[in-house]
Amino acid sequence: MSIQWSGVMPAVTTKFTDEDTLDLVNFEININAQLAAGVNGIILGGTLGEASTLTAYEKRMLIKKTVEIVKGKVPVIINIAEQSTSGAIEAVRLAEEYGANGLMLLPPMRYKADARETVTYFKKIAKSTSLPIMIYNNPIDYGIEVTLDMFEALTECENIQAVKESTRDISNVTRMKTRFGDRFKILCGVDTLALESLLMGADGWVAGLVCAFPAETVAIYKLAKAGKTKEAIAIYSWFLPLLELDINTKLVQNIKLAEVATGIGTENVREPRLPLVGQERIRVLAIIEKALKNRPIVN
């Protein structure tokens, strides 16, 4: 399956039962809600998906289940975040075997690779597979920035097709478009900069709060791309306090609380994460409750 790398692509949460096993029932409910809203892809195993806590078996089950649910309507993309080149290549091989349609690829984990090492890492992984790849550029959280010169070196890999732009510098959208044209599709990876990035020419949005509010997220994207900026801003302004829950250390707990409030998820997280308590929980619930009281009607 070819991937257009545009539109809204949810970085979905992983659902767990009270016994800390995969909750595929509630997972399916959420994926179906995303599909009903008109998302353009499903991304598994990112930070929101609590990937670092998942076993290889659980990752296989999530890929297989998602492929079964979507039935080819949208691509299924798996995040690859490994510590070694060989480990990443093996993870990619298994993802392809299990039915994934594409990859979101992070630089090496733990070791802070330099530019030459990072480019070599990306190239070797890209050359090991035919799957299309989106590079995840998030120096704030992962310590390695993929610069324009590094992207220049990656142009030789035809299956490296997109970037999840999470540098927090919106002007990078313009820099990438100016230097590379449409060679790399650009998807905003920061919820609180999504509309701004779309208006500057980004092709899509890898979203977090979409997990709880899929219809509103898709509406903002469609309005922005249709040139209906005023209407997009109206929904985005309502959404912003919720979107800010995504740029927080407890983003997983925050967004799972929002999923509970909208009826398409559970609060269960996997340790070492713990559910929110005390004043922190009260604050997040107040944001969610206020948003629900003023929730806009979208088509």
Residue pairs with C-beta under 8 A, 6 or more apart in sequence:
1 72
1 75
1 101
1 102
2 132
3 41
3 75
3 77
3 101
3 102
3 132
3 161
3 162
4 40
4 185
5 132
5 134
5 161
5 162
5 185
5 187
5 203
5 204
6 40
6 185
6 187
6 203
6 204
7 39
7 40
7 41
7 204
7 205
7 218
7 221
8 38
8 39
8 40
8 204
8 205
8 207
8 210
8 214
8 217
8 218
8 221
9 39
9 40
9 41
9 42
9 43
9 77
9 187
9 204
9 205
9 206
9 207
10 34
10 39
10 41
10 42
10 43
10 206
10 207
10 208
10 210
10 211
10 214
10 217
11 43
11 46
11 47
11 48
11 49
11 79
11 206
11 207
11 208
11 211
12 27
12 30
12 31
12 34
12 42
12 43
12 44
12 48
12 49
12 211
13 30
13 48
13 49
13 50
13 211
13 252
13 255
13 256
13 259
13 265
14 22
14 27
14 44
14 45
14 49
14 50
14 51
14 54
14 58
14 62
14 270
15 22
15 23
15 24
15 25
15 26
15 27
15 30
15 265
15 266
15 268
16 22
16 23
16 266
16 268
16 269
16 270
17 23
17 268
18 268
20 268
20 270
20 271
22 58
22 61
22 62
23 266
23 268
24 61
24 65
26 264
26 265
26 266
27 62
27 65
28 65
28 69
29 264
29 265
30 211
30 259
30 264
30 265
31 42
31 66
31 69
31 70
32 69
33 214
33 264
34 42
34 210
34 211
34 214
35 69
35 70
35 73
35 74
36 214
37 210
37 214
37 215
37 217
37 218
38 218
38 222
39 74
39 210
39 214
39 217
39 218
40 74
40 204
41 74
41 75
41 76
41 77
41 102
42 66
42 70
42 74
42 75
42 76
42 77
43 49
43 77
43 78
43 79
43 104
43 206
44 59
44 62
44 63
44 66
44 76
44 77
44 78
44 79
44 100
45 51
45 54
45 59
45 62
45 78
45 79
45 81
46 79
46 104
47 141
47 251
47 252
48 208
48 211
48 251
48 252
48 255
49 62
49 79
50 252
50 269
50 270
50 273
51 59
51 79
51 81
52 81
53 270
53 271
53 273
54 62
56 94
59 78
59 94
59 95
59 98
60 94
60 98
63 76
63 78
63 95
63 98
63 99
63 100
64 98
64 99
66 76
67 76
67 98
67 99
67 100
70 76
75 101
75 102
76 99
76 100
76 101
76 102
77 100
77 101
77 102
77 103
77 104
77 134
78 95
78 100
78 102
78 103
78 104
79 103
79 104
79 105
79 106
79 136
80 88
80 91
80 92
80 95
80 103
80 104
80 105
80 106
80 125
81 106
81 109
82 88
82 91
82 108
82 109
83 108
83 109
83 110
83 111
84 108
85 108
85 120
85 121
85 124
85 125
88 105
88 108
88 121
88 125
89 124
89 125
89 128
92 103
92 125
92 128
92 129
92 131
93 128
93 129
95 103
95 131
96 129
96 130
96 131
100 131
101 131
101 132
102 131
102 132
102 133
102 134
103 129
103 131
103 132
103 133
103 134
104 133
104 134
104 136
104 164
104 206
105 122
105 125
105 133
105 134
105 135
105 136
106 136
106 138
106 142
107 113
107 118
107 121
107 122
107 142
107 144
107 146
108 117
108 118
108 121
108 144
109 142
112 143
112 144
113 121
113 144
115 147
115 149
115 150
118 144
118 146
118 150
119 150
119 153
119 154
122 135
122 154
122 157
122 160
123 153
123 154
123 156
123 157
125 133
126 133
126 154
126 157
126 159
126 160
127 157
129 159
130 159
131 159
132 159
132 161
132 162
133 157
133 159
133 160
133 161
133 162
134 161
134 162
134 163
134 164
134 185
134 187
135 146
135 151
135 154
135 160
135 162
135 163
135 164
136 142
136 163
136 164
136 166
136 189
137 145
137 146
137 163
137 164
137 165
137 166
137 167
137 189
138 164
138 166
138 167
138 189
139 145
139 167
140 166
140 167
140 168
141 166
145 167
146 163
148 175
148 176
148 179
151 163
151 176
151 179
151 180
151 184
152 179
154 160
155 180
155 183
160 184
161 184
161 185
162 184
162 185
162 186
162 187
162 203
163 176
163 184
163 185
163 186
163 187
164 187
164 189
164 206
165 172
165 173
165 176
165 186
165 187
165 188
165 189
165 190
165 197
165 202
166 188
166 189
166 190
168 190
168 193
170 193
170 196
170 197
170 200
173 186
173 188
173 197
173 200
173 201
173 202
174 200
174 201
176 184
176 186
177 186
177 201
185 203
185 204
186 197
186 201
186 202
186 203
186 204
187 202
187 203
187 204
187 205
187 206
188 194
188 197
188 198
188 202
188 204
188 205
188 206
189 206
190 197
190 246
190 247
191 207
191 208
191 209
191 243
191 244
191 246
191 247
192 240
192 243
192 244
192 246
192 247
194 205
194 207
194 220
194 236
194 243
195 220
195 224
195 232
195 233
195 236
197 205
198 205
198 220
198 221
198 224
198 225
199 224
199 229
204 221
205 217
205 221
207 217
208 243
208 246
208 251
208 255
209 217
209 239
209 242
209 243
209 245
209 246
209 255
209 258
210 217
210 218
211 255
211 258
211 259
211 264
211 265
212 242
212 255
212 258
212 259
212 261
212 262
212 264
212 265
213 239
213 242
213 258
213 262
215 298
216 235
216 238
216 239
216 295
216 296
216 298
217 239
219 232
219 235
219 298
219 299
220 232
220 235
220 236
220 239
223 229
223 231
223 232
223 235
224 232
234 296
235 296
235 298
238 291
238 294
238 295
238 296
239 291
241 287
241 290
241 291
242 258
242 287
242 288
242 291
245 251
245 254
245 255
245 258
245 284
245 287
246 254
246 255
248 254
250 276
250 280
252 269
252 273
253 267
253 269
253 273
253 274
253 275
253 276
253 284
254 276
254 284
256 265
256 266
256 267
256 268
256 269
257 267
257 276
257 281
257 284
257 285
257 288
258 265
258 288
259 265
259 266
260 266
260 267
261 285
261 288
261 289
261 292
262 292
267 275
268 275
269 275
275 281
276 284
